[in-house]
Amino acid sequence: MRLTGDAASPVLGLRANAAQFALLVAVNALVGGMLGEERTVLPLLATREFGLDSHTAALSFILAFGVAKAGTNYAAGTWSERYGRKPVLVAGWLAALPVPLLLIWAPQWWIVVGANVLLGISQGLTWSTTVIMKIDLVGPRRRGLAMGLNESAGYLAVAVTALVTGAIAADAGLRPAPFLVGVAYAALGLGLSTLAVKETRAHADHEAATWPGASAATDRRVFALTSFREPALSAASQAGLVNNVNDGLAWGVFPVLFTSAGLPLGQTGILVALYPAVWGVGQLATGALSDRWGRKHLITSGMLLQAAALAVIATADAPAPWAVGSLLLGAGTAMVYPTLLASIGDVAHPSWRARAIGVYRLWRDLGFAAGALLTGVLADALGIRPAVWAVAALTAASGLVVALRMYETHQAPGRRP
């Protein structure tokens, strides 16, 4: 869709905004890289250097990250409408700067947990804002493709950085060398966001003028619609939460599961990176496919595929079936992740869409905290494999909720709240 007004009016569309869109893709890759530096190394740091025997205690860094990121996601949506997108993005990178330095230096585990609070704040501000800005730029026609490119860049960077830092750790130890990658990412992300990224709020205002009906909505109404009242928005919110329960499980438990079976650190790093790599690459296709096929069935199928993948991982005890399970988990997540964001953009009015994205991402990233807490408690009480089985069952139930409650949102303006 290409909408033009007078000479000063913004133009919506991927081609018309290609330069800024590509820049924001690169910035989000750096955002993902900040998360990827922890994926292989930090769970092993908890057990090997800090001697944490309890799974619940070892996963406390993910709990702290999830709570901080979820709350900041909500604030990022509101602040981006009040102050503009770019200031929120720059603030997020400022919060990221001390994180790798704290991880390098931390003499006690609580400092690692505190660093992950800062990382959660940074991720909430930066990743939320890059999502909002891309949706602002592209307009409704290619929203799925835009979200696929955004999330693909972020999670490919997670995978590559997890692989790289795992290899560095195998040669140079768990600290400090792997976290120097994060220092470079944070400096580059702050520089690009400050000097090159442009404000996009005017694009959202321009699109809002083309929507029928009233645009005003209080923060309370936006929260209620996105969380509970509006069928598509609320179904997406619960699916996002459960999806990130899976990701919290994969982040905190899979490295421990693989190394406890005798796998060396380098091979563990490959297995850990495989899931976000497939997730990242797959979104290049699934986001665009949701623009052709619609959102609902991709989301439902993706949640059920994730449940099946977790069942494979829970059953397996060798690298090959674990690799198959990781591939399937990445494919299922790729089907779900950009499509959920696109469905929020389909339904929410442009004047309060940033807040709706913030509420959705609040629920979605509370999944990190819920996943860390749930899997930690279950793993301590029953073992790692029963914890994986429990999350598999939860994921299947979430897919059924989408099948029963969600309607098709793509090009369905009559269903907008």
C-alpha positions in Angstrom: 0.0 0.0 0.0 1.4 3.4 -1.0 -0.3 6.4 0.5 0.8 9.9 -0.4 -0.4 13.3 0.6 1.1 16.8 0.1 4.8 17.3 -0.3 5.4 17.2 3.5 3.3 14.0 4.0 5.0 10.7 4.9 4.8 7.9 2.4 3.9 4.4 3.6 5.4 1.4 2.1 8.5 -0.9 2.2 10.0 0.3 -1.0 9.4 4.0 -0.2 11.1 3.7 3.2 13.8 1.0 2.2 16.8 2.9 3.6 15.3 3.5 7.0 13.8 0.1 7.1 17.1 -1.6 6.4 18.8 0.5 9.0 16.2 -0.6 11.6 16.7 -4.2 10.6 20.4 -3.8 11.3 19.8 -2.1 14.6 17.5 -4.9 15.6 20.2 -7.5 14.7 22.4 -5.7 17.3 19.6 -5.8 19.8 19.3 -9.6 19.3 23.1 -10.0 19.6 23.0 -8.5 23.0 20.6 -11.3 24.0 22.6 -13.9 22.1 25.8 -13.3 24.1 24.1 -14.9 27.1 22.4 -17.9 25.5 25.2 -20.4 25.7 27.4 -19.0 28.4 25.3 -17.7 31.2 23.5 -20.9 32.2 26.9 -22.6 32.4 28.4 -19.7 34.3 25.7 -20.2 36.9 26.6 -23.8 37.5 30.3 -23.8 36.9 31.6 -20.5 38.4 28.9 -19.7 40.9 28.1 -23.2 41.9 24.3 -22.9 41.8 22.9 -26.4 42.2 19.2 -25.4 42.2 17.6 -25.0 38.8 15.3 -22.3 40.2 18.3 -20.3 41.5 20.2 -20.8 38.3 17.3 -19.5 36.2 16.8 -16.4 38.4 18.6 -14.3 35.8 15.9 -15.2 33.2 13.2 -14.4 35.7 14.7 -11.0 36.4 15.2 -10.4 32.6 11.6 -11.4 31.8 10.0 -9.2 34.5 12.1 -6.2 33.6 11.6 -6.6 29.8 7.8 -7.2 30.1 7.3 -4.0 32.2 9.5 -2.0 29.9 7.7 -3.2 26.8 4.5 -1.7 28.2 6.2 1.6 29.0 7.9 1.7 25.6 4.5 1.7 23.8 3.2 4.5 25.9 6.4 6.6 25.8 6.8 6.1 22.0 3.4 7.8 21.5 4.1 10.5 24.1 7.8 11.4 23.3 8.4 9.8 19.9 10.0 6.5 18.8 13.7 7.6 18.5 14.2 8.9 22.1 12.9 5.6 23.5 15.3 3.6 21.2 18.3 5.7 22.2 17.4 5.3 25.9 17.3 1.5 25.4 20.9 1.5 24.1 22.1 3.6 27.0 20.7 1.0 29.4 22.6 -1.7 27.4 26.0 -0.2 27.7 26.9 -1.5 31.2 25.5 -5.0 30.8 28.4 -6.9 29.3 30.8 -5.1 31.6 28.8 -6.2 34.7 28.8 -9.8 33.4 32.6 -9.7 33.0 33.2 -8.3 36.4 30.4 -9.8 38.6 32.0 -11.5 41.7 28.5 -12.5 43.0 25.4 -14.0 41.3 23.2 -11.2 42.4 25.2 -8.8 40.2 24.6 -11.1 37.2 20.8 -11.0 38.0 21.0 -7.2 38.3 22.8 -7.0 34.9 19.9 -8.9 33.4 17.4 -6.4 34.9 19.3 -3.8 32.8 19.3 -6.1 29.8 15.5 -6.6 30.1 15.0 -2.8 30.3 17.2 -2.3 27.3 15.5 -5.1 25.2 12.1 -3.8 26.1 12.9 -0.3 24.9 14.9 -1.2 21.8 13.2 -4.2 20.4 9.7 -2.8 21.1 10.6 0.4 19.4 12.1 -1.2 16.3 8.9 -3.2 15.9 6.7 -0.1 16.2 8.9 1.9 13.8 8.8 -0.8 11.1 5.0 -1.1 11.4 4.8 2.7 11.1 6.8 2.7 7.9 5.3 -0.1 5.9 1.6 0.3 6.2 -0.9 -2.5 6.3 -0.3 -4.5 3.0 3.1 -5.9 3.9 3.0 -5.9 7.6 3.7 -9.6 8.0 6.8 -9.3 5.7 8.0 -6.4 7.8 7.7 -8.3 11.0 9.3 -11.3 9.5 12.4 -9.3 8.5 12.5 -7.6 11.9 12.3 -10.7 14.0 14.5 -12.7 11.6 17.3 -10.2 12.0 17.0 -10.2 15.8 16.9 -14.0 16.2 19.5 -14.8 13.6 21.7 -12.5 15.6 20.8 -14.4 18.8 21.8 -17.6 17.1 25.0 -16.4 15.5 26.1 -14.7 18.7 25.2 -17.8 20.8 27.4 -19.9 18.4 30.3 -17.4 18.4 30.3 -16.9 22.2 30.1 -20.6 22.7 33.2 -21.1 20.5 35.0 -18.3 22.3 34.2 -19.7 25.7 35.4 -23.2 24.6 38.8 -21.6 23.8 39.2 -18.7 26.2 36.9 -19.6 29.1 33.5 -18.3 30.2 34.8 -14.9 31.1 35.7 -12.2 30.0 36.2 -12.9 26.3 32.6 -14.0 25.2 31.1 -10.8 26.6 33.4 -8.5 24.8 31.2 -9.1 21.8 28.4 -7.4 23.7 30.5 -4.4 24.3 31.0 -3.9 20.5 27.3 -4.5 19.9 26.1 -1.9 22.4 28.5 0.8 21.2 27.5 0.3 17.5 23.8 0.1 18.3 23.9 3.4 20.3 25.9 5.1 17.5 23.5 4.1 14.7 20.4 4.9 16.7 21.6 8.3 17.7 23.1 9.4 14.4 21.2 7.7 11.6 17.7 6.5 12.7 14.9 9.0 12.0 11.6 9.5 13.8 8.6 7.6 12.3 5.6 8.7 14.4 4.4 10.9 11.6 3.9 7.8 9.4 1.5 6.4 12.0 -0.4 9.6 12.2 -0.7 9.6 8.4 -2.1 6.1 8.4 -4.5 6.9 11.2 -6.2 9.5 9.0 -7.2 6.6 6.6 -8.9 4.5 9.3 -12.7 4.7 9.8 -14.2 5.3 13.2 -13.1 6.9 16.5 -9.4 6.7 17.3 -9.4 7.8 20.9 -8.7 5.1 23.5 -7.6 5.4 27.1 -4.6 3.4 28.4 -7.0 1.3 30.5 -9.2 0.4 27.4 -6.2 -0.5 25.3 -4.9 -2.8 28.1 -8.3 -4.4 28.5 -8.8 -4.9 24.8 -5.4 -6.4 24.2 -5.4 -8.6 27.3 -8.9 -9.9 27.7 -11.8 -8.3 25.7 -10.9 -8.3 22.0 -10.8 -11.9 20.8 -7.9 -11.7 18.3 -5.8 -9.4 20.5 -6.2 -11.4 23.7 -5.7 -14.7 21.9 -2.4 -13.3 20.5 -1.4 -12.1 23.9 -1.8 -15.5 25.6 0.0 -17.3 22.7 2.9 -14.9 22.9 3.2 -15.5 26.6 3.3 -19.3 26.2 5.7 -19.0 23.2 8.2 -17.3 25.5 7.6 -19.8 28.2 9.2 -22.1 25.6 12.0 -19.7 24.9 12.7 -19.3 28.7 12.9 -23.1 28.9 15.2 -23.4 25.9 17.5 -20.6 27.2 17.8 -21.8 30.8 17.5 -25.6 30.6 18.7 -26.8 27.2 22.4 -26.0 27.8 22.3 -27.8 31.2 20.4 -30.8 29.7 22.9 -31.2 26.8 26.1 -30.8 28.9 24.7 -33.1 31.6 24.5 -35.8 29.0 28.3 -35.4 28.3 28.2 -33.1 25.3 31.3 -30.8 25.1 30.7 -27.0 25.2 31.3 -26.5 21.5 28.7 -29.1 20.5 26.3 -27.7 23.1 26.7 -24.2 21.6 25.8 -25.6 18.2 22.6 -27.2 19.5 21.7 -24.1 21.5 22.2 -21.9 18.4 20.2 -24.2 16.1 16.8 -23.4 17.5 17.1 -19.5 17.2 18.8 -20.0 13.8 15.9 -21.8 12.3 13.6 -19.4 14.0 15.4 -16.5 12.5 15.7 -17.8 8.9 12.2 -19.2 8.9 10.7 -15.8 9.7 11.9 -14.5 6.3 9.3 -16.8 4.8 6.5 -17.0 7.4 6.0 -13.3 7.8 5.4 -12.9 4.1 3.3 -16.0 4.0 1.0 -14.6 6.6 0.3 -11.7 4.2 -0.9 -14.3 1.7 -2.4 -17.0 3.7 -3.6 -15.1 6.8 -2.5 -15.1 10.4 -4.7 -17.5 12.4 -3.8 -20.9 10.9 -0.1 -20.2 10.9 -0.2 -19.3 14.6 -2.3 -22.4 15.5 -0.1 -24.7 13.5 3.1 -23.1 14.9 2.0 -23.6 18.5 1.1 -27.2 17.9 4.5 -27.8 16.1 6.3 -26.3 19.1 4.5 -28.7 21.4 5.6 -31.7 19.3 9.2 -30.4 19.2 9.4 -30.2 23.0 8.0 -33.8 23.2 10.9 -34.9 20.9 13.5 -33.1 23.1 12.0 -34.5 26.3 12.2 -38.0 24.9 15.6 -37.9 23.3 19.0 -38.6 24.9 21.4 -38.1 22.0 22.6 -35.1 19.8 20.8 -36.2 16.6 17.2 -36.3 17.9 17.9 -33.2 20.0 18.9 -31.4 16.8 15.7 -32.6 15.1 13.7 -31.3 18.1 15.5 -27.9 18.0 14.8 -27.6 14.2 11.1 -28.3 14.7 11.0 -25.9 17.7 12.6 -23.2 15.6 10.2 -23.8 12.7 7.2 -23.6 14.9 8.3 -20.4 16.6 9.0 -18.9 13.2 5.4 -19.6 12.2 4.1 -17.8 15.3 6.4 -14.9 16.2 6.1 -12.4 13.4 2.5 -13.4 12.7 1.4 -12.5 16.2 2.9 -9.1 15.9 1.3 -8.6 12.5 -2.1 -9.6 13.9 -1.8 -6.9 16.6 -1.0 -4.4 13.9 -4.0 -5.5 11.9 -6.5 -5.0 14.6 -5.2 -2.0 16.7 -5.9 1.5 15.5 -2.7 3.4 14.4 -3.4 6.0 17.1 -3.1 3.5 19.9 -1.2 0.7 18.1 2.1 1.4 19.9 0.3 1.0 23.2 -1.3 -2.3 22.1 2.1 -3.6 20.9 3.4 -2.6 24.4 0.6 -4.5 26.1 1.1 -7.6 23.9 4.8 -7.6 24.5 4.2 -7.2 28.2 2.3 -10.5 28.3 4.6 -12.1 25.8 7.8 -11.4 27.7 6.3 -12.3 31.0 6.6 -15.7 29.5 10.3 -15.5 30.1 9.7 -15.1 33.8 6.9 -17.6 33.9 9.0 -20.1 32.0 12.0 -19.6 34.3 9.9 -20.0 37.4 7.8 -22.9 36.1 10.6 -24.9 34.7 12.9 -24.2 37.6 10.4 -25.4 40.2 9.4 -28.5 38.1 13.0 -29.4 37.3 14.0 -29.2 41.0 11.0 -31.3 42.0 10.7 -33.8 39.2 13.7 -33.4 36.9 14.4 -31.6 33.6 12.5 -33.9 31.3 9.2 -33.7 33.2 9.5 -29.9 33.1 9.9 -30.1 29.3 6.9 -32.3 29.0 4.8 -29.9 31.1 5.7 -27.0 28.9 4.8 -29.1 25.8 1.3 -29.7 27.1 0.9 -26.0 27.9 1.9 -25.1 24.4 -0.5 -27.5 22.8 -3.3 -26.0 24.9 -2.4 -22.5 23.9 -2.6 -23.5 20.2 -6.2 -24.8 20.8 -7.1 -21.4 22.4 -6.0 -19.6 19.3 -8.0 -22.1 17.1 -11.2 -21.5 19.1 -11.0 -17.8 20.0 -9.1 -15.9 17.3 -10.6 -14.8 14.0 -8.6 -14.1 10.8 -7.2 -10.5 11.2 -5.5 -9.9 7.9 -7.5 -7.4 5.8 -10.5 -7.6 8.2 -11.3 -4.0 8.9 -14.8 -4.7 9.9 -13.6 -6.6 13.0 -11.5 -3.7 14.4 -12.5 -2.7 17.9 
